[in-house]
Amino acid sequence: MPHKGLESTAPHVAPATTVGELTDWGDQPDMLEGQSHSSGILLWQNDDKTSESALWVCTPGTWRLSIPGDELCHFIAGRATYTSDDGEVIEVTPGTVVHFLEGWTGQCIVHETIRNVFMLR
């Protein structure tokens, strides 16, 4: 059963820090170490699926990633390290906001299960 706030004219979930009605999104692709598993709640997606907003949870592990569009993430739980292919290190903890520019590539190490809200476009 979908979360009742998703039917709103302004889709929402509360409290985002602990809501547990998550959809299983499967194992994280491009694993390098461990086996991160993702789940979440899709709040909104446009018709051609090029833009979306969601709540995302990911368990510990290390994986490669390539950001397909500009993505703004607000981390609300957990701890992770993002390292770009050019060596820049971004440490995320609860309260961190990161704007990944389209085409950002690197790796993510999830140290403690992370939870974030994001908008990808």
Secondary structure, 3 states (H helix, E strand, C coil): CCCHHHHCCCCCCCCCCCCCCCEEEEECCCEEEECCEEEEEEEEECCCCCCEEEEEEECCEEEEEECCCCEEEEEEEEEEEEEECCCCEEEECCCCEEEECCCCEEEEEEEEEEEEEEEEC
